[in-house]
């Protein structure tokens, strides 16, 4: 769905570039979903590594081509590792993705998110409407990974996403029934996806990992990489849902989602991506 010529900016060649170059992606991530994220990275062609010890986080990042930071299961040591890894990534020009899971839920999360945003330059920040509204200072209720306002595509949330992009210098990816992605100048609405993606743990974490992988091969085009990641992940969800039978449940869907990323071709993405430029 391209209603404006500037909307046609997904880059399907990212899929081939990933499979040919096999970039290492360092994820300091939610231990609940670490295995799914690692398999998702393998599926898209990247090489996952997940080292969260502060003593080695920076060194591992220096050997990687992208860094993915996820606040899902936060603790003091992991927060310290994120700061060290993010600093190393910035020093070396390695793109960093932030997934601020539950950013406003507790004082510890609020403090950690504030420190990371102050000290680290992020290529992309991905979250649901509630999390990103909190980061932007909109005082949203934020109670974990579920959005208080599922309609990320609303006009108010679009304004908040654009403002947060300008504030942080990062591409903002706001997920919901309609996903938004913006660098503060251009804004796109992505319509790919399936309701079953909300019935598994980790679809958002996997999207963050996929975004980091896409940025690893297109660091100079962050908005294009993030738009492509949103479309590809949503398209994989659609493909996974089509494979389900009456006997299948949400775990079959999760595995089929990862398989769909593994099987996705450039042509699949070109033909299946559904998005539009704002305005």
Buried (B, 14 or more C-beta within 10 A) or exposed (E): EBEEEEBEBBBBEBBEBBEEEEBBBBBBBBEBBBEBBBBBBBBBBBBBBBBBBBEEBBEBBBEBBBBBBBBBBBEEEBBBBBBBBBBBBBEEEBBBBBBBBBBBBEEEBBEBBEBBBEEBBBBBBBBBBBBBBBBBEBEBEBEEBEBBBBEBBBEEBBBBBBBBBBBBEBBBBBBBBBBBBBBBEBBBBBBBBBEBBBEBBBBBBBBBBBBBBBBBBBBEBBBBBBBBBBBBBBBBBBBBBEBBEEEBEBEBBBBBBBBBBBEBEEEBBEEBBBBBBBE
